[in-house]
Amino acid sequence: MKYIFLFLNILFFSKINFKKPVRKEIIIFDGDLSHLFMKYLKKENVDVVYHRFAQRICRDCEINIFILFKTILLFKFSVKDYVDTYIKFSRPKILITLNDNNLFFYKIRNQNLIKIAIQSSYRSTQKDIFSYPKKLMKTYNNCDYFLVYNYHIGKIFKKYFKGKPIQIGSFRSNYFKAKKPKKKIDILYISSFKGNSDNDFFIKEKKITYGEYRKKEYELIKNIKKYLLNNKKKKFAVLGCKAKTMKLEKIQWDKIMNGVPYKFIPQKLNRKTYNIVDTAKIIISLDSSLGYEALARKNVVCFFSLRPNRYPTNSSNFGWPQKKISAKGPFWTNSANYKEVKRVLNKAQKINPAIFFNKPKISKLINSQIIYDSNNKIFMSLINNILKKA
């Protein structure tokens, strides 16, 4: 039955390619975000192998009929067999992915190639690659390089997989040039609303509901509203989270703000997210990847670590998994009470980025979390070195 379902999805939602794959130096595993690589790699040297046909989430998903039939003739019928056959025919020097959260990638045998996994977003122990350590231990832990936000995450990858971690920050943020435009938004809140009700389970096996997960966030927003009422000239905006649920999200935020002026910026396919965060004087984030990316781009970001303080949600705390980071600091806190909200936001108002980000202690702390490598120079240096030696 699952093969029939897979066939129907391939038939209706995938592009069809009948040509035999030719040899390429680099194969990109997974089509999602693969377009980001094309800025740095020669098109004639690159190919993409897709594997998430049934999920319909890869951009321009494509099935190669030649490889499909070759796989079937070998009496192999899984998507993994299809991918292995594709790689065997393409004979790449490098297999690379921006889907580091997918265990499928690590199960692919090397076949005399170099495998590179790039961290695509903030990682934690909740609904993430590190959520099931026992499963990770059983995985064919095969990878050569991990390009990560920071070396603390790199150490966790090293715990489960063979390979060398290299800090590059966020590949996606590095792709977009950090600009210094006019600051149009006084306070920008990065929303995490994805359409789930408070009664839905966030992590079912741990019996953590979205209501429990958001409890302190609701307190934070209540106190942000109070802060705005005491600072009426401040322009407040909410950066929408998900395109599919943007109407529900807007309704939710209208209800939450309840008459307090604000601007809702919905998530859209072509939204220039990094340009938007670069125009904000202050950004508020709980545990979003974008919050860390904005910080690396030398924007003033206030982190509120407010998720339930127990495993696995405590991995949302600012600076996780780095040890010896206090619960409160100059631009972060684990409290949502008004006194703390006022302290952090008032302190942020006084920050001069030109001075603040050049302070040795601040610079060291931020670099230990994430760096900004404009135009992904570290990535390109690694790729060129591998190709020269291959």
Contacts in CASP RR format, 6 or more apart in sequence:
PFRMAT RR
TARGET T0000
AUTHOR 0000-0000-0000
METHOD contacts of the structure
MODEL  1
MKYIFLFLNILFFSKINFKKPVRKEIIIFDGDLSHLFMKYLKKENVDVVY
HRFAQRICRDCEINIFILFKTILLFKFSVKDYVDTYIKFSRPKILITLND
NNLFFYKIRNQNLIKIAIQSSYRSTQKDIFSYPKKLMKTYNNCDYFLVYN
YHIGKIFKKYFKGKPIQIGSFRSNYFKAKKPKKKIDILYISSFKGNSDND
FFIKEKKITYGEYRKKEYELIKNIKKYLLNNKKKKFAVLGCKAKTMKLEK
IQWDKIMNGVPYKFIPQKLNRKTYNIVDTAKIIISLDSSLGYEALARKNV
VCFFSLRPNRYPTNSSNFGWPQKKISAKGPFWTNSANYKEVKRVLNKAQK
INPAIFFNKPKISKLINSQIIYDSNNKIFMSLINNILKKA
3 77 0 8 1.000
5 54 0 8 1.000
6 53 0 8 1.000
6 54 0 8 1.000
6 79 0 8 1.000
9 53 0 8 1.000
9 54 0 8 1.000
9 56 0 8 1.000
10 53 0 8 1.000
10 63 0 8 1.000
13 53 0 8 1.000
13 56 0 8 1.000
13 61 0 8 1.000
14 50 0 8 1.000
14 53 0 8 1.000
14 61 0 8 1.000
14 62 0 8 1.000
14 63 0 8 1.000
15 60 0 8 1.000
15 61 0 8 1.000
15 62 0 8 1.000
15 63 0 8 1.000
16 62 0 8 1.000
16 63 0 8 1.000
16 65 0 8 1.000
17 62 0 8 1.000
17 63 0 8 1.000
17 64 0 8 1.000
17 65 0 8 1.000
17 66 0 8 1.000
18 64 0 8 1.000
18 65 0 8 1.000
18 66 0 8 1.000
19 64 0 8 1.000
19 66 0 8 1.000
20 66 0 8 1.000
20 67 0 8 1.000
20 89 0 8 1.000
21 47 0 8 1.000
21 64 0 8 1.000
21 66 0 8 1.000
21 67 0 8 1.000
21 86 0 8 1.000
21 89 0 8 1.000
21 90 0 8 1.000
22 90 0 8 1.000
23 90 0 8 1.000
23 91 0 8 1.000
23 92 0 8 1.000
24 45 0 8 1.000
24 46 0 8 1.000
24 47 0 8 1.000
24 90 0 8 1.000
24 92 0 8 1.000
25 45 0 8 1.000
25 46 0 8 1.000
25 92 0 8 1.000
25 93 0 8 1.000
25 94 0 8 1.000
25 387 0 8 1.000
25 390 0 8 1.000
26 41 0 8 1.000
26 45 0 8 1.000
26 46 0 8 1.000
26 47 0 8 1.000
26 92 0 8 1.000
26 93 0 8 1.000
26 94 0 8 1.000
26 95 0 8 1.000
26 96 0 8 1.000
26 383 0 8 1.000
27 46 0 8 1.000
27 47 0 8 1.000
27 48 0 8 1.000
27 49 0 8 1.000
27 86 0 8 1.000
27 87 0 8 1.000
27 90 0 8 1.000
27 92 0 8 1.000
27 94 0 8 1.000
27 95 0 8 1.000
27 96 0 8 1.000
27 113 0 8 1.000
28 34 0 8 1.000
28 37 0 8 1.000
28 46 0 8 1.000
28 47 0 8 1.000
28 48 0 8 1.000
28 49 0 8 1.000
28 96 0 8 1.000
28 97 0 8 1.000
29 49 0 8 1.000
29 51 0 8 1.000
29 83 0 8 1.000
29 95 0 8 1.000
29 96 0 8 1.000
29 97 0 8 1.000
29 99 0 8 1.000
29 105 0 8 1.000
29 108 0 8 1.000
30 48 0 8 1.000
30 49 0 8 1.000
30 50 0 8 1.000
30 51 0 8 1.000
30 52 0 8 1.000
30 58 0 8 1.000
30 97 0 8 1.000
30 98 0 8 1.000
30 99 0 8 1.000
30 102 0 8 1.000
30 105 0 8 1.000
31 48 0 8 1.000
31 50 0 8 1.000
31 52 0 8 1.000
31 58 0 8 1.000
31 59 0 8 1.000
31 60 0 8 1.000
31 61 0 8 1.000
32 52 0 8 1.000
32 57 0 8 1.000
32 58 0 8 1.000
32 59 0 8 1.000
32 98 0 8 1.000
32 99 0 8 1.000
33 59 0 8 1.000
33 98 0 8 1.000
33 99 0 8 1.000
33 120 0 8 1.000
33 172 0 8 1.000
34 48 0 8 1.000
34 59 0 8 1.000
34 98 0 8 1.000
35 59 0 8 1.000
36 98 0 8 1.000
36 171 0 8 1.000
36 172 0 8 1.000
36 175 0 8 1.000
37 46 0 8 1.000
37 96 0 8 1.000
37 98 0 8 1.000
38 46 0 8 1.000
39 175 0 8 1.000
40 376 0 8 1.000
40 379 0 8 1.000
40 380 0 8 1.000
40 383 0 8 1.000
41 383 0 8 1.000
47 90 0 8 1.000
47 92 0 8 1.000
48 62 0 8 1.000
49 83 0 8 1.000
49 86 0 8 1.000
49 87 0 8 1.000
49 90 0 8 1.000
50 58 0 8 1.000
50 61 0 8 1.000
50 62 0 8 1.000
50 63 0 8 1.000
51 79 0 8 1.000
51 80 0 8 1.000
51 82 0 8 1.000
51 83 0 8 1.000
51 104 0 8 1.000
52 58 0 8 1.000
52 61 0 8 1.000
53 61 0 8 1.000
53 63 0 8 1.000
53 79 0 8 1.000
64 86 0 8 1.000
67 82 0 8 1.000
67 85 0 8 1.000
67 86 0 8 1.000
67 89 0 8 1.000
68 82 0 8 1.000
70 85 0 8 1.000
70 89 0 8 1.000
71 77 0 8 1.000
71 81 0 8 1.000
71 82 0 8 1.000
71 85 0 8 1.000
74 81 0 8 1.000
74 85 0 8 1.000
76 82 0 8 1.000
76 85 0 8 1.000
79 104 0 8 1.000
80 104 0 8 1.000
80 107 0 8 1.000
80 108 0 8 1.000
83 104 0 8 1.000
83 108 0 8 1.000
84 108 0 8 1.000
84 109 0 8 1.000
84 111 0 8 1.000
87 95 0 8 1.000
87 108 0 8 1.000
87 111 0 8 1.000
87 113 0 8 1.000
88 111 0 8 1.000
91 111 0 8 1.000
92 113 0 8 1.000
93 113 0 8 1.000
93 114 0 8 1.000
93 386 0 8 1.000
93 387 0 8 1.000
93 390 0 8 1.000
94 113 0 8 1.000
94 114 0 8 1.000
94 115 0 8 1.000
94 116 0 8 1.000
94 383 0 8 1.000
94 386 0 8 1.000
94 387 0 8 1.000
94 390 0 8 1.000
95 108 0 8 1.000
95 113 0 8 1.000
95 114 0 8 1.000
95 115 0 8 1.000
95 116 0 8 1.000
96 115 0 8 1.000
96 116 0 8 1.000
96 117 0 8 1.000
96 118 0 8 1.000
97 105 0 8 1.000
97 116 0 8 1.000
97 117 0 8 1.000
97 118 0 8 1.000
98 118 0 8 1.000
98 120 0 8 1.000
98 171 0 8 1.000
98 172 0 8 1.000
99 105 0 8 1.000
99 120 0 8 1.000
100 117 0 8 1.000
100 118 0 8 1.000
100 119 0 8 1.000
100 120 0 8 1.000
100 129 0 8 1.000
100 146 0 8 1.000
101 120 0 8 1.000
101 121 0 8 1.000
101 123 0 8 1.000
101 128 0 8 1.000
101 129 0 8 1.000
103 129 0 8 1.000
103 135 0 8 1.000
103 136 0 8 1.000
103 139 0 8 1.000
105 115 0 8 1.000
105 117 0 8 1.000
105 143 0 8 1.000
106 117 0 8 1.000
106 139 0 8 1.000
106 140 0 8 1.000
106 141 0 8 1.000
106 142 0 8 1.000
106 143 0 8 1.000
106 161 0 8 1.000
107 139 0 8 1.000
107 140 0 8 1.000
107 142 0 8 1.000
108 115 0 8 1.000
108 142 0 8 1.000
109 140 0 8 1.000
109 142 0 8 1.000
110 142 0 8 1.000
110 144 0 8 1.000
114 144 0 8 1.000
114 145 0 8 1.000
114 386 0 8 1.000
114 390 0 8 1.000
115 142 0 8 1.000
115 143 0 8 1.000
115 144 0 8 1.000
115 145 0 8 1.000
116 143 0 8 1.000
116 144 0 8 1.000
116 145 0 8 1.000
116 146 0 8 1.000
116 147 0 8 1.000
116 382 0 8 1.000
117 143 0 8 1.000
117 145 0 8 1.000
117 146 0 8 1.000
117 147 0 8 1.000
117 157 0 8 1.000
118 146 0 8 1.000
118 147 0 8 1.000
118 168 0 8 1.000
118 171 0 8 1.000
118 379 0 8 1.000
119 146 0 8 1.000
119 147 0 8 1.000
119 148 0 8 1.000
119 149 0 8 1.000
119 153 0 8 1.000
119 169 0 8 1.000
119 170 0 8 1.000
119 171 0 8 1.000
120 171 0 8 1.000
120 172 0 8 1.000
121 170 0 8 1.000
121 289 0 8 1.000
122 149 0 8 1.000
122 287 0 8 1.000
122 288 0 8 1.000
122 289 0 8 1.000
122 292 0 8 1.000
123 129 0 8 1.000
123 130 0 8 1.000
123 149 0 8 1.000
123 153 0 8 1.000
123 156 0 8 1.000
124 130 0 8 1.000
124 287 0 8 1.000
124 312 0 8 1.000
124 315 0 8 1.000
124 316 0 8 1.000
124 320 0 8 1.000
125 131 0 8 1.000
125 311 0 8 1.000
125 312 0 8 1.000
125 315 0 8 1.000
126 202 0 8 1.000
126 203 0 8 1.000
126 312 0 8 1.000
126 313 0 8 1.000
126 315 0 8 1.000
126 316 0 8 1.000
127 202 0 8 1.000
127 203 0 8 1.000
129 136 0 8 1.000
130 136 0 8 1.000
130 156 0 8 1.000
130 315 0 8 1.000
131 312 0 8 1.000
133 160 0 8 1.000
136 160 0 8 1.000
136 161 0 8 1.000
137 160 0 8 1.000
139 160 0 8 1.000
139 161 0 8 1.000
141 160 0 8 1.000
141 161 0 8 1.000
141 162 0 8 1.000
142 161 0 8 1.000
142 162 0 8 1.000
143 161 0 8 1.000
143 162 0 8 1.000
143 163 0 8 1.000
144 163 0 8 1.000
144 164 0 8 1.000
145 163 0 8 1.000
145 164 0 8 1.000
145 165 0 8 1.000
145 166 0 8 1.000
145 382 0 8 1.000
146 154 0 8 1.000
146 157 0 8 1.000
146 158 0 8 1.000
146 161 0 8 1.000
146 163 0 8 1.000
146 164 0 8 1.000
146 165 0 8 1.000
146 166 0 8 1.000
147 165 0 8 1.000
147 166 0 8 1.000
147 167 0 8 1.000
147 168 0 8 1.000
147 169 0 8 1.000
147 171 0 8 1.000
147 378 0 8 1.000
147 379 0 8 1.000
147 382 0 8 1.000
148 154 0 8 1.000
148 157 0 8 1.000
148 165 0 8 1.000
148 166 0 8 1.000
148 167 0 8 1.000
148 168 0 8 1.000
148 169 0 8 1.000
149 167 0 8 1.000
149 169 0 8 1.000
149 170 0 8 1.000
149 292 0 8 1.000
149 369 0 8 1.000
149 370 0 8 1.000
150 167 0 8 1.000
150 169 0 8 1.000
150 322 0 8 1.000
150 368 0 8 1.000
150 369 0 8 1.000
150 370 0 8 1.000
150 371 0 8 1.000
151 165 0 8 1.000
151 167 0 8 1.000
151 368 0 8 1.000
152 319 0 8 1.000
152 321 0 8 1.000
152 322 0 8 1.000
152 368 0 8 1.000
153 165 0 8 1.000
153 321 0 8 1.000
154 165 0 8 1.000
155 165 0 8 1.000
155 321 0 8 1.000
156 321 0 8 1.000
157 163 0 8 1.000
157 165 0 8 1.000
158 165 0 8 1.000
166 378 0 8 1.000
166 382 0 8 1.000
167 371 0 8 1.000
167 378 0 8 1.000
168 174 0 8 1.000
168 371 0 8 1.000
168 373 0 8 1.000
168 376 0 8 1.000
168 378 0 8 1.000
168 379 0 8 1.000
169 296 0 8 1.000
169 370 0 8 1.000
169 371 0 8 1.000
169 372 0 8 1.000
169 373 0 8 1.000
170 289 0 8 1.000
170 292 0 8 1.000
170 293 0 8 1.000
170 296 0 8 1.000
170 370 0 8 1.000
170 372 0 8 1.000
171 376 0 8 1.000
171 379 0 8 1.000
172 293 0 8 1.000
173 274 0 8 1.000
173 293 0 8 1.000
173 296 0 8 1.000
173 297 0 8 1.000
173 372 0 8 1.000
174 372 0 8 1.000
174 373 0 8 1.000
174 374 0 8 1.000
174 375 0 8 1.000
174 376 0 8 1.000
174 379 0 8 1.000
175 375 0 8 1.000
175 376 0 8 1.000
176 274 0 8 1.000
176 275 0 8 1.000
177 374 0 8 1.000
177 375 0 8 1.000
178 274 0 8 1.000
178 278 0 8 1.000
178 297 0 8 1.000
178 298 0 8 1.000
178 372 0 8 1.000
178 374 0 8 1.000
179 275 0 8 1.000
179 278 0 8 1.000
180 278 0 8 1.000
181 275 0 8 1.000
181 278 0 8 1.000
181 279 0 8 1.000
182 279 0 8 1.000
183 279 0 8 1.000
183 280 0 8 1.000
183 281 0 8 1.000
184 235 0 8 1.000
184 279 0 8 1.000
184 280 0 8 1.000
185 235 0 8 1.000
185 236 0 8 1.000
185 237 0 8 1.000
185 263 0 8 1.000
185 276 0 8 1.000
185 279 0 8 1.000
185 280 0 8 1.000
185 281 0 8 1.000
186 233 0 8 1.000
186 234 0 8 1.000
186 235 0 8 1.000
186 236 0 8 1.000
186 280 0 8 1.000
186 281 0 8 1.000
186 282 0 8 1.000
187 224 0 8 1.000
187 228 0 8 1.000
187 234 0 8 1.000
187 235 0 8 1.000
187 236 0 8 1.000
187 237 0 8 1.000
187 280 0 8 1.000
187 281 0 8 1.000
187 282 0 8 1.000
187 283 0 8 1.000
187 284 0 8 1.000
187 345 0 8 1.000
188 236 0 8 1.000
188 237 0 8 1.000
188 238 0 8 1.000
188 239 0 8 1.000
188 276 0 8 1.000
188 277 0 8 1.000
188 280 0 8 1.000
188 282 0 8 1.000
188 283 0 8 1.000
188 284 0 8 1.000
189 221 0 8 1.000
189 224 0 8 1.000
189 236 0 8 1.000
189 237 0 8 1.000
189 238 0 8 1.000
189 239 0 8 1.000
189 283 0 8 1.000
189 284 0 8 1.000
190 239 0 8 1.000
190 240 0 8 1.000
190 241 0 8 1.000
190 283 0 8 1.000
190 284 0 8 1.000
190 285 0 8 1.000
190 286 0 8 1.000
190 288 0 8 1.000
190 290 0 8 1.000
190 291 0 8 1.000
191 238 0 8 1.000
191 239 0 8 1.000
191 240 0 8 1.000
191 241 0 8 1.000
191 249 0 8 1.000
191 253 0 8 1.000
192 217 0 8 1.000
192 241 0 8 1.000
192 286 0 8 1.000
192 287 0 8 1.000
192 288 0 8 1.000
193 240 0 8 1.000
193 241 0 8 1.000
193 242 0 8 1.000
193 245 0 8 1.000
193 248 0 8 1.000
193 249 0 8 1.000
193 252 0 8 1.000
193 253 0 8 1.000
194 241 0 8 1.000
194 242 0 8 1.000
194 245 0 8 1.000
195 242 0 8 1.000
195 245 0 8 1.000
195 248 0 8 1.000
195 249 0 8 1.000
195 252 0 8 1.000
196 202 0 8 1.000
196 210 0 8 1.000
197 210 0 8 1.000
198 209 0 8 1.000
198 210 0 8 1.000
198 211 0 8 1.000
198 214 0 8 1.000
199 209 0 8 1.000
199 210 0 8 1.000
199 211 0 8 1.000
200 209 0 8 1.000
200 210 0 8 1.000
201 207 0 8 1.000
201 208 0 8 1.000
201 209 0 8 1.000
201 210 0 8 1.000
202 208 0 8 1.000
202 209 0 8 1.000
202 210 0 8 1.000
202 211 0 8 1.000
202 212 0 8 1.000
202 213 0 8 1.000
203 312 0 8 1.000
203 313 0 8 1.000
206 312 0 8 1.000
208 308 0 8 1.000
208 313 0 8 1.000
212 308 0 8 1.000
213 307 0 8 1.000
213 308 0 8 1.000
213 313 0 8 1.000
215 308 0 8 1.000
216 306 0 8 1.000
216 307 0 8 1.000
216 336 0 8 1.000
217 286 0 8 1.000
217 304 0 8 1.000
217 306 0 8 1.000
217 336 0 8 1.000
218 256 0 8 1.000
219 306 0 8 1.000
219 336 0 8 1.000
219 337 0 8 1.000
220 286 0 8 1.000
220 304 0 8 1.000
220 306 0 8 1.000
220 336 0 8 1.000
220 341 0 8 1.000
221 256 0 8 1.000
223 336 0 8 1.000
223 337 0 8 1.000
223 338 0 8 1.000
223 341 0 8 1.000
223 342 0 8 1.000
224 236 0 8 1.000
224 284 0 8 1.000
224 341 0 8 1.000
225 257 0 8 1.000
225 258 0 8 1.000
225 260 0 8 1.000
226 338 0 8 1.000
226 341 0 8 1.000
227 338 0 8 1.000
227 341 0 8 1.000
227 342 0 8 1.000
227 345 0 8 1.000
228 234 0 8 1.000
228 236 0 8 1.000
228 260 0 8 1.000
228 261 0 8 1.000
229 260 0 8 1.000
235 263 0 8 1.000
236 260 0 8 1.000
236 261 0 8 1.000
236 262 0 8 1.000
236 263 0 8 1.000
237 262 0 8 1.000
237 263 0 8 1.000
237 264 0 8 1.000
237 265 0 8 1.000
237 280 0 8 1.000
238 253 0 8 1.000
238 262 0 8 1.000
238 263 0 8 1.000
238 264 0 8 1.000
238 265 0 8 1.000
239 265 0 8 1.000
239 267 0 8 1.000
239 273 0 8 1.000
239 276 0 8 1.000
239 277 0 8 1.000
239 290 0 8 1.000
240 246 0 8 1.000
240 249 0 8 1.000
240 264 0 8 1.000
240 265 0 8 1.000
240 266 0 8 1.000
240 267 0 8 1.000
241 249 0 8 1.000
241 267 0 8 1.000
242 249 0 8 1.000
242 267 0 8 1.000
243 266 0 8 1.000
243 267 0 8 1.000
243 268 0 8 1.000
243 269 0 8 1.000
246 266 0 8 1.000
246 267 0 8 1.000
246 268 0 8 1.000
249 264 0 8 1.000
249 266 0 8 1.000
250 264 0 8 1.000
250 266 0 8 1.000
253 262 0 8 1.000
253 264 0 8 1.000
254 264 0 8 1.000
265 271 0 8 1.000
265 276 0 8 1.000
273 290 0 8 1.000
274 293 0 8 1.000
274 297 0 8 1.000
277 283 0 8 1.000
277 290 0 8 1.000
277 291 0 8 1.000
277 293 0 8 1.000
277 294 0 8 1.000
277 297 0 8 1.000
277 299 0 8 1.000
278 294 0 8 1.000
278 297 0 8 1.000
278 299 0 8 1.000
280 294 0 8 1.000
280 299 0 8 1.000
281 300 0 8 1.000
281 349 0 8 1.000
282 300 0 8 1.000
282 301 0 8 1.000
282 302 0 8 1.000
282 345 0 8 1.000
282 348 0 8 1.000
282 349 0 8 1.000
283 291 0 8 1.000
283 294 0 8 1.000
283 299 0 8 1.000
283 300 0 8 1.000
283 301 0 8 1.000
283 302 0 8 1.000
284 301 0 8 1.000
284 302 0 8 1.000
284 304 0 8 1.000
285 291 0 8 1.000
285 292 0 8 1.000
285 294 0 8 1.000
285 301 0 8 1.000
285 302 0 8 1.000
285 303 0 8 1.000
285 304 0 8 1.000
286 303 0 8 1.000
286 304 0 8 1.000
286 305 0 8 1.000
286 306 0 8 1.000
286 307 0 8 1.000
286 316 0 8 1.000
287 303 0 8 1.000
287 305 0 8 1.000
287 307 0 8 1.000
287 316 0 8 1.000
287 317 0 8 1.000
287 318 0 8 1.000
291 301 0 8 1.000
291 303 0 8 1.000
292 301 0 8 1.000
292 369 0 8 1.000
292 370 0 8 1.000
293 370 0 8 1.000
294 301 0 8 1.000
295 301 0 8 1.000
295 366 0 8 1.000
295 369 0 8 1.000
295 370 0 8 1.000
296 366 0 8 1.000
296 369 0 8 1.000
296 370 0 8 1.000
296 371 0 8 1.000
296 372 0 8 1.000
297 372 0 8 1.000
298 353 0 8 1.000
298 357 0 8 1.000
298 372 0 8 1.000
299 353 0 8 1.000
300 331 0 8 1.000
300 348 0 8 1.000
300 351 0 8 1.000
300 353 0 8 1.000
300 356 0 8 1.000
301 331 0 8 1.000
302 331 0 8 1.000
302 332 0 8 1.000
302 344 0 8 1.000
302 345 0 8 1.000
302 348 0 8 1.000
303 318 0 8 1.000
303 331 0 8 1.000
303 332 0 8 1.000
303 333 0 8 1.000
304 332 0 8 1.000
304 333 0 8 1.000
304 334 0 8 1.000
304 335 0 8 1.000
304 336 0 8 1.000
304 341 0 8 1.000
304 344 0 8 1.000
305 316 0 8 1.000
305 317 0 8 1.000
305 318 0 8 1.000
305 327 0 8 1.000
305 332 0 8 1.000
305 333 0 8 1.000
305 334 0 8 1.000
306 334 0 8 1.000
306 336 0 8 1.000
307 313 0 8 1.000
307 314 0 8 1.000
307 316 0 8 1.000
307 317 0 8 1.000
308 314 0 8 1.000
309 317 0 8 1.000
309 334 0 8 1.000
314 320 0 8 1.000
315 321 0 8 1.000
317 325 0 8 1.000
317 334 0 8 1.000
318 325 0 8 1.000
318 332 0 8 1.000
318 334 0 8 1.000
319 325 0 8 1.000
319 369 0 8 1.000
322 368 0 8 1.000
322 369 0 8 1.000
327 333 0 8 1.000
327 334 0 8 1.000
327 335 0 8 1.000
328 334 0 8 1.000
328 335 0 8 1.000
328 340 0 8 1.000
330 347 0 8 1.000
330 362 0 8 1.000
331 344 0 8 1.000
331 347 0 8 1.000
331 348 0 8 1.000
331 351 0 8 1.000
332 344 0 8 1.000
333 340 0 8 1.000
333 343 0 8 1.000
333 344 0 8 1.000
356 362 0 8 1.000
357 363 0 8 1.000
357 366 0 8 1.000
373 379 0 8 1.000
END
